[in-house]
């Protein structure tokens, strides 16, 4: 078969196509985004693909397809599973007819997330199986097995790749596509309607099925006992257990050191029979995993249940870090202490610390102008700025300091309401992006209008889902199937909800933007300003700007107040890096002496 060098997310997407998936939905979120995009790119023509408005909608739509007998896949990141948890918990009881795989990408670090939450807990909580790939190759292989398990037991199944599996690359040997069968279609049956009596019955059936699945998974190649080399006598009674990408780190760190190693690829239901075989004859086990002590707790439980005198070490005992990513180096340090290995020979290079580079809004980003306009309009007034998840979260950084709160998607609108009820003398702003408005903001606006709460909603409409890679959303007029649809108007939605004043302004026109904010802040009830200007990644740059050194007085206002990466300080004067300037003109509008001028010639 054909071999390709693929990113883990691409491997998962192509595996889903080969497995005969017919319906794919999701919501973009790093590190999961490329899975759905890969399926859309390589769609043979018989797969329906959509970016849903949020993860809850994605899961529910996929459930409908699975009810009709089609193989369905849903993609999201770990915090997105929180949004989808309501239908998930009930779906585990209702079950599915077609295979359903829910890909939830966890983000140890965290590298691009609010939390380090571990989806393996959610699998146990929801009573659904979870596959935990250790590499892109294994992720590719697990997809078909996850679909098969889902169909055999009539349950949704999790696939839990972590960031390094999602974004790591490997050579994948592609499988021949399975022969596709037409879905049977939806067959009316009382089982599809959840009632308390049915739930009680299904709960018992689920509890009975989980041990059978665990027994079957003990025979799976994803769960196995290995001996990594010749085991010296002093290590005969020591073992190491691992799973996910930490297994790869462990194998690399062990090298040819001989030790008994348990690999866990399906942490729930736990492969109990295999684990007991691994524990037989051991005195101590070191567990290496990300993020939480899931495998560790299972082994501790088994030792207690079967009265095994084996000391399980890991996060709970302080032998491993309990937050952040693992690495080959961190695993090697843990193994050296546990196996009493000699320190590596040779001089260890002390590398210099890397410079701190905090994330900033891009040069030319319209959000910078929006934040600045609100800040200027509110000078001298008590105001609180509630923010949201997206590029604009970076508005919290100096010198803007315009994001006072950020909890989760859509929470800006509702947190502003709570703040207002306690401090009614403050002007409470809620900043939200256009994609997030559709995903989870509208409910909060309805709540504010219904409860007659004074807040100012600022919609930062940059015509895309920027932070995750410019995906379309209901306001863009495009779908992942390549169709052109009617753009859903944010203005009309807000007006229909009952927002008392809805204004639209260009944030790159600072005077216009400030006036709109002042007007909205003077309105009782819920008012809104939609700042509409496209993301620099989806529009052609305008002609750049340059500093006239003769006019520049060195006041640093352009640097001190905007924080644009394109504006720098050189030889006592401001300067603009031409390769970064997108011609937004904000610095020219801020300059008190007219020293910043548009460059001659055509736009880049």
C-alpha positions as CSV (number, residue, x, y, z in Angstrom):
1,X,0.0,0.0,0.0
2,X,0.9,3.7,-0.3
3,X,3.1,5.2,2.4
4,X,2.8,8.9,3.3
5,X,4.6,11.2,5.8
6,X,1.7,12.6,7.8
7,X,0.8,14.7,10.7
8,X,-1.0,12.7,13.4
9,X,-4.3,14.7,12.8
10,X,-4.0,14.0,9.0
11,X,-3.5,10.3,9.8
12,X,-6.6,10.2,11.9
13,X,-8.6,12.0,9.2
14,X,-7.4,9.6,6.4
15,X,-8.1,6.6,8.7
16,X,-11.7,7.7,9.2
17,X,-12.1,7.9,5.4
18,X,-10.6,4.4,5.0
19,X,-12.9,3.2,7.7
20,X,-16.0,4.3,5.8
21,X,-17.1,7.3,7.8
22,X,-20.1,9.0,6.3
23,X,-20.7,12.0,8.6
24,X,-18.1,14.2,10.3
25,X,-18.8,17.2,12.5
26,X,-16.8,19.3,14.9
27,X,-15.8,22.6,16.2
28,X,-12.2,24.0,15.6
29,X,-9.9,23.9,18.5
30,X,-6.1,23.3,18.7
31,X,-4.8,20.6,18.7
32,X,-7.7,18.9,17.0
33,X,-8.5,21.2,14.0
34,X,-6.7,19.5,11.2
35,X,-8.6,16.2,11.5
36,X,-11.8,17.5,10.1
37,X,-10.0,19.7,7.6
38,X,-8.1,16.6,6.3
39,X,-11.4,14.7,5.8
40,X,-12.9,17.7,3.9
41,X,-9.8,18.0,1.7
42,X,-9.7,14.3,0.8
43,X,-13.5,13.8,0.7
44,X,-14.3,11.1,-1.9
45,X,-17.7,12.7,-2.4
46,X,-19.9,10.6,-0.1
47,X,-19.0,12.1,3.3
48,X,-20.9,15.0,4.8
49,X,-18.5,17.3,6.7
50,X,-19.4,20.4,8.7
51,X,-18.0,22.8,11.2
52,X,-20.9,23.0,13.6
53,X,-21.6,26.1,15.7
54,X,-20.3,24.4,18.8
55,X,-19.3,21.0,20.1
56,X,-22.8,20.2,21.6
57,X,-24.4,20.8,18.2
58,X,-21.6,18.7,16.5
59,X,-22.2,15.7,18.8
60,X,-26.0,15.8,18.5
61,X,-25.9,16.0,14.7
62,X,-23.4,13.1,14.6
63,X,-25.7,11.1,16.9
64,X,-28.5,11.5,14.4
65,X,-26.3,10.1,11.7
66,X,-25.3,7.2,13.9
67,X,-29.0,6.5,14.7
68,X,-29.5,6.1,11.0
69,X,-26.7,3.5,10.8
70,X,-23.9,5.6,9.4
71,X,-20.4,5.7,10.8
72,X,-19.9,9.1,12.3
73,X,-17.0,11.1,13.8
74,X,-16.9,14.2,16.0
75,X,-13.8,16.2,16.6
76,X,-13.0,18.7,19.3
77,X,-10.4,19.6,22.0
78,X,-10.6,18.7,25.6
79,X,-12.4,21.9,26.8
80,X,-14.9,21.4,23.9
81,X,-15.9,18.1,25.6
82,X,-17.3,20.2,28.4
83,X,-19.7,21.8,26.0
84,X,-20.7,18.5,24.5
85,X,-21.0,16.7,27.9
86,X,-24.8,17.1,28.1
87,X,-25.6,15.0,25.1
88,X,-22.7,12.7,25.7
89,X,-23.9,11.5,29.0
90,X,-27.3,10.6,27.7
91,X,-25.9,9.2,24.4
92,X,-23.9,6.6,26.4
93,X,-27.3,5.4,27.7
94,X,-29.2,5.6,24.5
95,X,-26.4,4.1,22.4
96,X,-25.8,4.2,18.7
97,X,-26.4,1.9,15.7
98,X,-23.7,3.1,13.3
99,X,-20.2,3.3,14.7
100,X,-19.4,6.6,16.4
101,X,-16.0,7.9,17.3
102,X,-15.5,11.1,19.3
103,X,-12.0,12.4,18.9
104,X,-11.0,14.6,21.8
105,X,-7.5,16.0,21.6
106,X,-6.0,16.7,25.0
107,X,-3.4,19.4,25.5
108,X,-0.8,18.7,28.2
109,X,1.2,21.7,29.0
110,X,-1.2,23.3,28.3
111,X,0.1,24.7,25.1
112,X,-3.0,26.4,23.7
113,X,-5.8,25.8,26.3
114,X,-7.3,27.0,29.5
115,X,-7.0,23.7,31.3
116,X,-5.0,20.4,31.4
117,X,-8.1,18.3,31.9
118,X,-7.7,14.6,31.1
119,X,-10.4,13.0,28.8
120,X,-9.7,9.5,30.3
121,X,-11.7,10.6,33.3
122,X,-14.5,11.7,31.1
123,X,-14.6,8.3,29.5
124,X,-15.0,6.6,32.8
125,X,-17.5,9.2,34.0
126,X,-19.6,8.7,30.8
127,X,-19.1,4.9,30.8
128,X,-17.6,4.8,27.3
129,X,-14.4,3.2,26.0
130,X,-11.3,5.3,25.3
131,X,-8.4,4.6,23.0
132,X,-5.2,6.4,23.9
133,X,-2.7,6.4,21.0
134,X,1.0,6.7,21.6
135,X,2.0,7.8,18.1
136,X,0.5,9.0,14.8
137,X,0.9,5.4,13.4
138,X,-1.1,4.0,16.3
139,X,-3.7,6.7,16.1
140,X,-4.2,5.8,12.4
141,X,-4.6,2.1,13.3
142,X,-6.9,2.7,16.3
143,X,-9.6,4.6,14.3
144,X,-11.0,1.5,12.5
145,X,-10.8,-0.5,15.8
146,X,-12.7,2.2,17.6
147,X,-15.5,2.2,15.0
148,X,-15.6,-1.6,15.1
149,X,-15.9,-1.6,19.0
150,X,-18.5,1.1,18.8
151,X,-20.7,-1.0,16.5
152,X,-20.2,-4.2,18.4
153,X,-21.3,-2.8,21.7
154,X,-23.6,0.0,20.4
155,X,-21.7,2.7,22.2
156,X,-19.8,5.9,21.3
157,X,-16.0,5.5,21.7
158,X,-13.4,8.1,22.5
159,X,-10.1,8.5,20.7
160,X,-7.8,10.6,22.8
161,X,-4.7,11.9,21.0
162,X,-2.6,14.4,22.8
163,X,-0.9,17.4,21.3
164,X,2.4,15.6,20.5
165,X,0.5,12.8,18.8
166,X,-1.8,15.3,16.9
167,X,1.0,17.4,15.6
168,X,3.8,14.9,15.4
169,X,4.6,13.4,12.1
170,X,5.3,9.8,11.0
171,X,5.4,7.6,7.9
172,X,2.0,5.9,7.7
173,X,1.2,2.9,5.5
174,X,-2.3,3.5,4.3
175,X,-4.9,0.7,4.6
176,X,-7.1,-0.2,1.7
177,X,-10.5,1.5,2.2
178,X,-13.2,-0.8,3.6
179,X,-16.1,-1.7,1.4
180,X,-18.8,0.9,2.2
181,X,-22.2,-0.3,3.1
182,X,-25.3,1.9,2.7
183,X,-26.6,2.9,6.1
184,X,-29.9,1.1,6.9
185,X,-31.6,4.4,7.8
186,X,-33.5,5.4,10.8
187,X,-35.8,2.7,12.2
188,X,-38.4,3.9,14.6
189,X,-38.0,2.3,18.0
190,X,-38.7,3.3,21.6
191,X,-35.0,2.8,22.4
192,X,-34.3,6.2,20.8
193,X,-36.4,8.1,23.4
194,X,-34.7,8.4,26.8
195,X,-37.0,7.9,29.7
196,X,-36.1,7.1,33.4
197,X,-37.2,3.5,33.1
198,X,-35.2,2.9,30.0
199,X,-32.2,4.7,31.5
200,X,-32.3,2.4,34.5
201,X,-32.3,-0.6,32.2
202,X,-29.6,0.7,30.0
203,X,-27.4,1.6,33.0
204,X,-27.4,-2.0,34.1
205,X,-26.6,-3.2,30.5
206,X,-23.7,-0.7,30.3
207,X,-22.2,-1.9,33.6
208,X,-22.4,-5.5,32.4
209,X,-20.8,-4.7,29.1
210,X,-17.8,-2.7,30.4
211,X,-16.1,-5.7,32.0
212,X,-16.6,-7.8,28.8
213,X,-15.0,-5.0,26.8
214,X,-12.2,-4.8,29.3
215,X,-11.6,-8.5,28.9
216,X,-11.6,-8.3,25.2
217,X,-9.2,-5.3,25.2
218,X,-6.8,-7.3,27.3
219,X,-6.1,-9.2,24.1
220,X,-5.7,-6.1,22.0
221,X,-2.2,-5.3,20.6
222,X,-2.7,-1.8,22.0
223,X,-2.3,-3.3,25.5
224,X,0.7,-5.5,25.9
225,X,3.6,-6.5,28.2
226,X,7.1,-6.0,26.8
227,X,10.6,-6.7,28.1
228,X,12.8,-3.9,26.8
229,X,16.1,-5.8,27.0
230,X,18.0,-8.3,29.1
231,X,16.6,-8.0,32.6
232,X,19.4,-7.9,35.3
233,X,18.6,-9.8,38.5
234,X,18.3,-6.6,40.5
235,X,15.4,-5.5,38.2
236,X,13.5,-8.7,38.0
237,X,11.0,-7.5,40.5
238,X,10.6,-4.0,39.1
239,X,8.1,-2.9,36.4
240,X,7.2,0.2,34.5
241,X,3.7,1.0,33.2
242,X,2.9,3.7,30.7
243,X,0.4,4.8,28.0
244,X,-0.2,7.5,25.3
245,X,2.8,9.4,24.0
246,X,4.5,8.9,27.4
247,X,5.0,5.3,26.3
248,X,7.2,6.5,23.4
249,X,9.2,8.7,25.8
250,X,9.6,5.7,28.1
251,X,10.8,3.4,25.4
252,X,13.4,5.9,24.2
253,X,14.6,6.7,27.8
254,X,15.0,3.0,28.6
255,X,17.0,2.2,25.6
256,X,18.4,-1.3,26.0
257,X,17.8,-1.3,29.8
258,X,16.0,-4.5,30.6
259,X,12.7,-4.1,32.5
260,X,9.2,-5.4,32.4
261,X,7.0,-2.7,30.7
262,X,3.2,-2.5,30.5
263,X,1.7,-0.5,27.7
264,X,-1.9,0.6,28.2
265,X,-3.6,1.8,25.0
266,X,-7.2,1.5,26.2
267,X,-7.3,2.9,29.8
268,X,-11.1,2.5,30.1
269,X,-12.3,-0.1,30.4
270,X,-9.0,-1.1,31.9
271,X,-7.4,-4.3,30.6
272,X,-7.5,-5.9,34.1
273,X,-6.4,-9.4,33.1
274,X,-3.3,-8.2,31.3
275,X,-2.5,-5.8,34.2
276,X,-2.7,-8.7,36.7
277,X,-0.3,-10.8,34.6
278,X,2.1,-7.8,34.5
279,X,1.9,-7.3,38.3
280,X,2.6,-11.0,39.1
281,X,6.0,-11.3,40.8
282,X,6.7,-7.6,41.0
283,X,7.5,-5.6,44.1
284,X,7.4,-2.1,42.7
285,X,6.0,-0.4,39.6
286,X,6.7,3.1,38.3
287,X,3.8,4.6,36.3
288,X,4.5,7.3,33.6
289,X,1.6,9.0,32.0
290,X,0.0,12.3,31.0
291,X,-1.9,14.0,32.6
292,X,-3.6,12.5,35.6
293,X,-2.8,9.3,37.6
294,X,-5.4,7.2,35.7
295,X,-3.3,4.1,35.1
296,X,-1.7,4.5,38.5
297,X,-5.0,4.5,40.3
298,X,-6.2,1.5,38.3
299,X,-3.1,-0.4,39.4
300,X,-3.4,0.6,43.0
301,X,-7.1,-0.5,42.9
302,X,-6.1,-3.9,41.4
303,X,-3.5,-4.4,44.0
304,X,-6.0,-3.8,46.7
305,X,-8.7,-5.8,45.1
306,X,-6.5,-8.9,44.7
307,X,-4.4,-8.4,47.8
308,X,-1.1,-7.9,45.9
309,X,1.8,-6.5,47.8
310,X,3.1,-4.3,45.0
311,X,4.1,-0.7,45.6
312,X,2.7,1.5,42.8
313,X,4.7,4.7,42.4
314,X,4.0,7.7,40.2
315,X,2.2,11.0,40.5
316,X,0.4,10.1,43.7
317,X,3.6,9.2,45.5
318,X,5.5,12.3,44.2
319,X,7.8,10.2,41.9
320,X,6.5,12.1,38.8
321,X,5.4,15.6,38.1
322,X,1.6,16.0,38.5
323,X,1.2,18.9,36.0
324,X,2.6,19.7,32.6
325,X,4.0,17.6,29.7
326,X,6.3,14.7,30.1
327,X,9.5,14.5,27.9
328,X,12.2,12.0,27.3
329,X,14.4,13.9,29.7
330,X,11.8,14.0,32.5
331,X,11.0,10.3,32.1
332,X,14.8,9.5,32.0
333,X,15.2,11.3,35.3
334,X,12.4,9.3,36.9
335,X,13.7,6.0,35.5
336,X,17.3,6.7,36.7
337,X,16.0,7.0,40.3
338,X,13.6,4.1,40.1
339,X,15.9,1.6,38.4
340,X,19.1,2.9,40.1
341,X,20.7,3.5,36.7
342,X,24.0,5.4,36.4
343,X,23.9,9.0,35.3
344,X,24.6,9.5,31.5
345,X,28.2,9.8,30.7
346,X,29.7,13.0,29.3
347,X,29.3,16.6,30.0
348,X,25.7,17.9,30.2
349,X,25.5,21.1,28.3
350,X,23.9,24.0,30.3
351,X,21.8,25.7,27.7
352,X,21.1,29.4,28.1
353,X,17.5,30.2,29.1
354,X,15.4,31.2,26.1
355,X,14.1,34.7,26.0
356,X,10.6,35.2,27.2
357,X,8.3,35.9,24.2
358,X,4.8,36.4,25.4
359,X,2.1,36.0,22.8
360,X,0.8,39.3,21.3
361,X,-1.8,40.4,18.8
362,X,-0.4,40.4,15.3
363,X,0.8,43.6,13.7
364,X,-2.2,45.2,12.0
365,X,-4.8,43.1,13.9
366,X,-8.1,45.0,14.0
367,X,-8.7,43.8,17.6
368,X,-5.9,46.1,18.8
369,X,-7.7,49.0,17.3
370,X,-11.0,47.9,18.9
371,X,-9.5,47.6,22.4
372,X,-7.8,51.0,22.0
373,X,-11.0,52.7,20.9
374,X,-12.9,51.3,23.9
375,X,-10.1,52.3,26.3
376,X,-10.0,55.8,25.0
377,X,-13.8,56.2,25.0
378,X,-13.9,55.0,28.7
379,X,-11.1,57.3,30.0
380,X,-12.2,58.8,33.3
381,X,-15.1,56.2,33.8
382,X,-15.2,53.1,35.9
383,X,-15.3,50.2,33.5
384,X,-14.7,46.4,33.6
385,X,-13.7,44.5,30.5
386,X,-14.8,40.8,30.4
387,X,-13.1,38.8,27.7
388,X,-13.4,35.5,25.9
389,X,-11.5,32.7,24.3
390,X,-9.8,33.7,21.0
391,X,-7.1,35.9,19.6
392,X,-8.6,38.8,21.5
393,X,-7.7,37.1,24.8
394,X,-4.3,38.7,24.1
395,X,-5.8,42.1,24.8
396,X,-5.0,41.4,28.4
397,X,-1.3,42.1,27.8
398,X,0.5,45.4,28.2
399,X,0.1,48.1,27.1
400,X,-3.7,47.5,26.3
401,X,-4.7,45.8,29.6
402,X,-8.2,45.4,28.2
403,X,-9.2,41.8,29.3
404,X,-10.0,41.7,33.0
405,X,-11.7,38.3,33.0
406,X,-11.6,35.2,30.8
407,X,-13.2,31.9,31.8
408,X,-14.5,29.9,28.9
409,X,-16.2,30.5,25.6
410,X,-19.3,32.7,25.9
411,X,-18.7,33.5,29.6
412,X,-17.8,37.1,28.9
413,X,-21.4,38.0,28.3
414,X,-22.7,36.4,31.5
415,X,-19.8,37.3,33.8
416,X,-20.4,40.9,32.8
417,X,-24.0,40.5,34.0
418,X,-23.0,39.2,37.4
419,X,-20.4,42.0,37.8
420,X,-23.0,44.6,36.9
421,X,-25.4,43.3,39.6
422,X,-22.8,43.8,42.3
423,X,-21.2,47.0,40.9
424,X,-24.0,48.8,39.0
425,X,-21.9,52.0,38.9
426,X,-19.4,50.5,36.6
427,X,-19.8,50.2,32.8
428,X,-19.5,46.4,32.1
429,X,-18.2,45.5,28.7
430,X,-18.2,42.0,27.2
431,X,-15.8,41.3,24.3
432,X,-16.6,38.4,22.0
433,X,-15.5,37.2,18.6
434,X,-17.9,36.6,15.7
435,X,-17.3,32.8,15.7
436,X,-17.7,32.6,19.5
437,X,-20.8,34.7,19.3
438,X,-22.5,31.9,17.2
439,X,-20.9,29.1,19.3
440,X,-21.9,30.2,22.8
441,X,-22.6,33.9,23.0
442,X,-26.2,34.2,22.0
443,X,-27.6,32.4,25.0
444,X,-25.9,34.9,27.3
445,X,-27.3,37.9,25.3
446,X,-30.8,36.5,25.6
447,X,-30.2,36.2,29.4
448,X,-29.1,39.8,29.6
449,X,-32.0,41.2,27.6
450,X,-34.5,39.0,29.5
451,X,-33.2,40.1,32.9
452,X,-32.8,43.8,31.8
453,X,-29.1,44.0,32.6
454,X,-27.0,47.0,31.6
455,X,-24.0,45.7,29.6
456,X,-22.2,46.8,26.5
457,X,-21.5,43.9,24.1
458,X,-18.5,44.4,21.8
459,X,-18.5,41.9,18.9
460,X,-15.1,41.7,17.3
461,X,-16.1,40.6,13.8
462,X,-13.0,39.7,11.8
463,X,-14.9,37.5,9.4
464,X,-13.2,34.2,10.4
465,X,-12.3,31.8,13.2
466,X,-8.8,33.3,13.4
467,X,-7.1,31.6,16.4
468,X,-7.6,28.0,15.1
469,X,-6.7,28.7,11.4
470,X,-9.4,30.8,9.6
471,X,-12.2,28.2,9.6
472,X,-15.7,29.3,8.3
473,X,-18.6,29.9,10.6
474,X,-22.3,30.9,10.2
475,X,-21.4,34.5,9.6
476,X,-19.0,33.9,6.7
477,X,-21.4,32.5,4.1
478,X,-19.3,29.4,3.5
479,X,-19.5,25.8,4.7
480,X,-16.9,23.0,4.9
481,X,-18.7,21.2,2.0
482,X,-17.7,24.1,-0.2
483,X,-21.2,25.5,-0.5
484,X,-22.1,29.2,-0.4
485,X,-24.8,29.9,2.2
486,X,-26.6,33.0,3.4
487,X,-24.5,34.9,5.9
488,X,-26.2,35.0,9.3
489,X,-26.3,38.6,10.3
490,X,-25.1,39.4,13.8
491,X,-27.0,42.7,13.7
492,X,-30.3,41.0,12.8
493,X,-29.8,38.3,15.5
494,X,-29.1,41.0,18.2
495,X,-32.0,43.1,17.0
496,X,-34.3,40.0,17.1
497,X,-33.2,39.1,20.6
498,X,-34.1,42.6,21.7
499,X,-30.8,44.4,22.2
500,X,-31.8,48.1,22.6
501,X,-29.1,49.6,20.4
502,X,-26.9,47.9,17.8
503,X,-24.1,49.9,16.3
504,X,-21.6,48.9,13.6
505,X,-18.2,50.6,13.3
506,X,-14.8,50.2,11.6
507,X,-12.3,49.9,14.4
508,X,-9.5,51.2,12.1
509,X,-11.3,54.5,12.1
510,X,-10.5,55.4,15.7
511,X,-12.8,58.5,15.9
512,X,-15.8,56.6,14.5
513,X,-15.1,53.7,16.8
514,X,-14.7,55.8,19.9
515,X,-18.0,57.6,19.2
516,X,-19.8,54.3,18.8
517,X,-18.6,53.1,22.1
518,X,-19.6,56.3,23.9
519,X,-23.1,56.1,22.4
520,X,-23.5,52.4,23.4
521,X,-22.3,53.1,26.9
522,X,-25.0,55.7,27.4
523,X,-27.8,53.3,26.6
524,X,-29.9,51.5,29.3
525,X,-30.2,47.7,29.0
526,X,-28.1,45.8,26.6
527,X,-26.4,47.7,23.8
528,X,-23.9,46.4,21.3
529,X,-21.1,47.6,19.0
530,X,-20.0,45.4,16.2
531,X,-16.4,46.2,15.2
532,X,-16.1,44.9,11.7
533,X,-12.7,44.6,10.1
534,X,-11.2,41.4,8.5
535,X,-8.4,39.4,10.1
536,X,-5.0,40.2,8.4
537,X,-4.7,36.5,7.5
538,X,-7.7,36.7,5.2
539,X,-7.3,40.1,3.5
540,X,-4.7,41.8,1.3
541,X,-2.5,44.2,3.2
542,X,-2.8,47.9,2.5
543,X,0.2,50.2,1.8
544,X,2.4,50.3,4.8
545,X,3.4,53.3,7.0
546,X,6.8,54.9,7.7
547,X,8.1,57.3,10.4
548,X,9.3,60.7,9.3
549,X,12.4,61.0,11.6
550,X,12.4,64.8,11.3
551,X,8.8,65.0,12.7
552,X,9.1,62.3,15.3
553,X,9.6,63.9,18.8
554,X,10.4,60.6,20.5
555,X,7.4,60.6,22.8
556,X,6.9,56.8,22.4
557,X,3.1,57.2,22.4
558,X,2.8,54.8,19.4
559,X,4.8,52.2,21.3
560,X,3.6,52.9,24.8
561,X,-0.1,52.8,24.0
562,X,-0.5,50.3,21.1
563,X,2.2,47.6,21.6
564,X,2.2,46.8,17.9
565,X,5.1,44.4,17.0
566,X,5.8,46.5,13.8
567,X,6.5,49.7,15.7
568,X,10.1,49.7,17.2
569,X,12.5,52.1,18.8
570,X,15.7,52.9,16.9
571,X,18.3,55.6,17.8
572,X,15.9,57.6,19.9
573,X,13.1,57.6,17.4
574,X,10.1,55.4,16.5
575,X,10.5,53.2,13.4
576,X,8.2,50.8,11.6
577,X,9.4,47.4,10.4
578,X,8.1,47.3,6.8
579,X,7.9,43.5,6.7
580,X,5.4,43.5,9.5
581,X,3.3,46.6,8.7
582,X,-0.2,45.8,7.3
583,X,-1.2,49.4,6.8
584,X,-3.9,49.5,9.5
585,X,-3.1,53.2,10.1
586,X,-3.7,53.1,13.9
587,X,-0.3,54.3,14.8
588,X,-0.6,57.3,12.4
589,X,-4.0,58.2,14.1
590,X,-2.4,58.0,17.5
591,X,0.8,60.0,16.7
592,X,0.4,63.5,18.2
593,X,2.8,65.2,15.7
594,X,1.8,63.6,12.4
595,X,5.2,61.9,12.1
596,X,3.8,58.6,10.8
597,X,2.8,58.7,7.1
598,X,1.6,56.2,4.5
599,X,4.3,54.8,2.2
600,X,4.2,55.7,-1.4
601,X,3.4,53.1,-4.1
602,X,1.1,50.2,-4.3
603,X,-0.1,48.0,-1.4
604,X,1.9,44.8,-0.9
